[in-house]
Amino acid sequence: MKAILPTLDENRKRPYYLQLYDYISNAIIRGDILEGEKLPSLRNLAKSTGLSITTIEQCYNQLLVEGYIFSKAQSGYYVSKVFPHSETTVPVEKGLSVPQYSDMQSALADEPKVFRHDPGCFDFNKWKKCMNKILTEYSSTLFFEGDPQGESVLRREIARYLYISRGVSCSPEQIIIGAGTQQITNHLATILRKLGIEHVSLESPGYLPVRNIFRDRGFSITDVVVADDGLVIEKLPANVRTAAYLSPSNNMFTGAVMPVGRRYELLNWAKANDSYIIEDDYDSELRYFGKPIPALKSLENSDRVIYLGSFSSTLFAAVKISYMVLPAEMAWLFSSMAADYSQTCSKLEQLTLALFMETGNYRTHIKKLRNLYSQKLDLVTDTLDQAASDFIEVRNTSSGMNIVLKVTSSKSSEQLKKEAESLGLPISVLEDDLFIFYYNQLPLAEIPDLLKSLAALWHS
């Protein structure tokens, strides 16, 4: 194996562990480090690079979660199979050039019914300052209807934010803003039909409202099971043009993450099958171990990925703003039909959100939220382990705003759901013994007592 000798720049804002991650992941992509090769031990690489063992471990953990490497007990770390086909091309560097914009962004989709809420999850004072600025300094713009595609300042902020946070390079012209994921999906259904695509493939389990939209629009639907490494690509239709809708960075119900090798397989499938991938990246910012996993859209070169984003998990539920990033051909199609639609998102809220992003308030908010939600997650898992480990198993605990609970009980799932709701706990049934629990909505200080009460109620 080629020696791992990265050139580290102490003047860059990018942490050392991510500079090392860039070096190793690119070496794997180029073939300098081959499939099956063993990486140096933490101690040996720390010695050769002059970095701390902790820094090396952080780097390896990020490579591990993204699927570039795998570990063997008592043996070490080895390179995974990343490219199933030699035809796949990948940029050596993560980014191209940061779009230089100076305006704004945000978005929100449909969330479950709120029973309890944590007022500490959002700073409304900062939001109010941004809204007041729009009302006092830009009120004249509010006398005109909104752009059917979304306000240009918000689309520019989205493009900038996606590049910085998700590695997605796109132009504002490729971005469509709508009032929630469901409206965005309706627009997408129209575009797909114009392209002659009348079939969709959906994750199972997956997001039910999206299924209902495609069903009601007359699309044929294929359910594709989700395994530990994400949607099972081998179960996707062959020789049928389709749009595969999935959440590769975190399946909402299982927490499955699609490793990088499988992502390239999926991109190759889309190209070979003349199909598209709809990437729902609904809670990408809320990852609590390592950095957020790069979007599938950041890897592709064939323009086959439609990227969906929403800020419903990071703002407050009353704001319904979502967006999608379309391939160039689809963006042109939408622009040709945009005059037939009115923008249903509040222009005032779009501009407020754009200013909230431009001023840096959103990025500060995300950092605060990740810290708060990770504390809540730790407290939820610790409390349930202590109070109910004999009949409640906690699953999917690395990201997002919910966890899956497997409950062993003689009570019906509906009875268990009603008992949880009687305590004001937000919960929904996934299967007979599986529940989705939205811990993010609970005030941190109330979590121990609430979950102990839940355990007692469910156990009775």
PEKAFEN-V523793 format. One record per residue. NEAR is the number of other C-alpha atoms within 10 Angstrom. Layout:
near
NEAR
NEAR
This chain:
near
10
9
11
17
12
13
10
15
11
10
7
9
8
11
14
19
22
19
18
23
20
18
18
22
22
18
16
20
18
14
13
15
21
18
16
13
13
18
20
16
15
19
14
13
19
17
12
12
15
9
16
15
16
13
17
22
17
19
22
25
20
21
25
18
19
21
21
22
26
19
16
8
6
6
9
13
21
20
21
22
19
22
20
14
10
6
8
14
15
15
14
14
10
17
14
12
8
14
18
10
14
14
20
28
27
31
29
25
25
20
13
10
10
13
14
16
15
12
12
13
20
16
12
13
9
13
17
13
14
21
20
14
14
19
16
9
9
13
12
10
14
14
8
8
11
19
18
20
23
26
23
22
20
26
27
25
26
30
25
28
24
20
20
14
16
21
21
24
20
21
16
20
18
21
23
26
30
28
21
24
27
17
20
21
21
16
17
20
22
17
17
20
13
13
12
11
20
20
23
27
22
26
21
19
17
20
17
11
13
18
20
12
16
20
14
9
14
12
19
13
17
17
16
22
16
25
16
13
17
23
28
17
17
11
13
23
18
12
10
14
18
26
25
27
23
24
27
27
26
24
29
23
20
20
25
19
22
26
24
25
16
22
26
21
17
23
24
20
19
22
14
12
16
15
22
25
24
26
22
24
21
25
22
23
22
22
21
17
14
16
17
19
23
18
22
27
26
20
19
19
13
15
17
21
24
22
22
23
26
26
24
23
21
22
22
17
17
11
21
26
30
26
28
24
29
25
18
15
11
19
17
14
16
22
15
10
12
16
12
9
11
14
18
17
22
19
19
18
19
27
28
25
26
27
27
25
25
23
14
11
16
23
16
11
18
17
12
14
21
19
15
16
24
21
14
22
24
11
18
21
18
14
19
21
15
10
18
19
15
12
16
21
16
18
17
18
20
17
23
26
22
24
26
24
21
18
21
15
14
10
14
10
19
12
11
23
18
14
15
22
16
13
15
15
23
23
24
21
16
15
11
12
17
20
22
21
19
18
23
25
21
21
16
18
10
10
17
17
11
18
21
16
15
22
19
12
14
21
16
8
